[in-house]
């Protein structure tokens, strides 16, 4: 599950956050004024995103999602994304069925 930190916290604790990402596989969503603006993820996650993006370029979002089917923590990742969006103050988010 991704943890949410403010920009100020991310700046202050950057070295610690990087160590937690690299050594423990943790993920962080960085917020500015309550809105998610960036994420701190491990290199493996980034490489997966880049590979999927390159392979599925031009095929749309659904094709990209299919590439994540075998990702071991997909459900947790989706839940984290929805939680971050729900906490964002700039828009409403539909509840998952």
C-alpha positions as CSV (number, residue, x, y, z in Angstrom):
1,X,0.0,0.0,0.0
2,X,1.4,3.4,-1.0
3,X,1.8,5.9,1.8
4,X,1.0,9.5,1.3
5,X,3.4,12.3,2.2
6,X,3.4,16.0,1.6
7,X,6.0,17.7,-0.5
8,X,7.5,19.2,2.7
9,X,7.8,15.7,4.3
10,X,9.3,14.3,1.1
11,X,11.9,17.0,1.0
12,X,12.7,16.7,4.7
13,X,12.9,12.8,4.7
14,X,14.0,12.2,1.1
15,X,17.0,10.0,2.0
16,X,14.9,7.9,4.4
17,X,12.1,7.5,1.8
18,X,14.6,6.5,-0.9
19,X,16.0,3.8,1.4
20,X,12.6,2.5,2.3
21,X,11.7,2.3,-1.4
22,X,15.0,0.6,-2.4
23,X,15.3,-1.8,0.5
24,X,11.7,-2.5,1.5
25,X,9.8,-2.0,-1.8
26,X,7.6,0.7,-0.2
27,X,5.8,3.2,-2.4
28,X,5.0,6.9,-1.7
29,X,2.5,9.3,-3.2
30,X,3.6,12.9,-2.8
31,X,0.9,15.5,-2.4
32,X,0.9,19.2,-2.8
33,X,-2.1,21.0,-1.3
34,X,-4.0,17.7,-0.9
35,X,-3.5,16.7,-4.6
36,X,-1.3,13.8,-5.6
37,X,1.4,15.2,-7.9
38,X,4.1,12.5,-7.9
39,X,5.1,9.1,-6.8
40,X,8.3,7.6,-5.4
41,X,8.5,4.0,-6.5
42,X,11.2,1.4,-7.0
43,X,13.2,0.9,-10.2
44,X,11.4,-2.4,-10.9
45,X,8.0,-0.7,-10.8
46,X,9.3,2.0,-13.1
47,X,10.7,-0.5,-15.5
48,X,7.4,-2.3,-15.6
49,X,5.6,0.9,-16.4
50,X,8.0,1.8,-19.1
51,X,8.0,-1.6,-20.7
52,X,4.2,-1.7,-20.7
53,X,4.0,1.8,-22.1
54,X,6.5,1.1,-24.9
55,X,4.9,-2.3,-25.8
56,X,1.3,-1.0,-25.7
57,X,1.8,2.5,-27.1
58,X,-1.2,3.5,-29.1
59,X,-3.3,0.6,-28.0
60,X,-5.0,2.5,-25.2
61,X,-5.4,2.1,-21.4
62,X,-7.1,-1.3,-21.5
63,X,-4.2,-2.9,-23.3
64,X,-1.9,-1.5,-20.6
65,X,-4.0,-2.8,-17.8
66,X,-3.9,-6.3,-19.3
67,X,-0.1,-6.3,-19.0
68,X,-0.5,-5.9,-15.2
69,X,-2.6,-9.0,-14.7
70,X,0.2,-11.1,-13.3
71,X,1.5,-8.3,-11.0
72,X,1.4,-9.8,-7.5
73,X,0.1,-6.7,-5.7
74,X,-2.3,-5.4,-8.4
75,X,-5.4,-5.2,-6.1
76,X,-3.4,-3.4,-3.4
77,X,-2.0,-0.9,-6.0
78,X,-5.5,-0.2,-7.4
79,X,-6.8,0.3,-3.9
80,X,-3.9,2.7,-3.1
81,X,-4.6,4.7,-6.2
82,X,-8.3,5.1,-5.4
83,X,-7.5,6.0,-1.8
84,X,-5.1,8.8,-3.0
85,X,-7.8,10.1,-5.4
86,X,-10.4,10.0,-2.7
87,X,-8.1,12.1,-0.5
88,X,-7.6,14.6,-3.3
89,X,-9.6,17.7,-2.6
90,X,-10.0,18.8,-6.3
91,X,-12.5,16.2,-7.5
92,X,-15.0,13.5,-6.4
93,X,-14.2,9.8,-7.1
94,X,-16.8,7.1,-7.7
95,X,-16.7,4.3,-5.3
96,X,-15.5,0.9,-6.5
97,X,-18.3,-1.7,-7.0
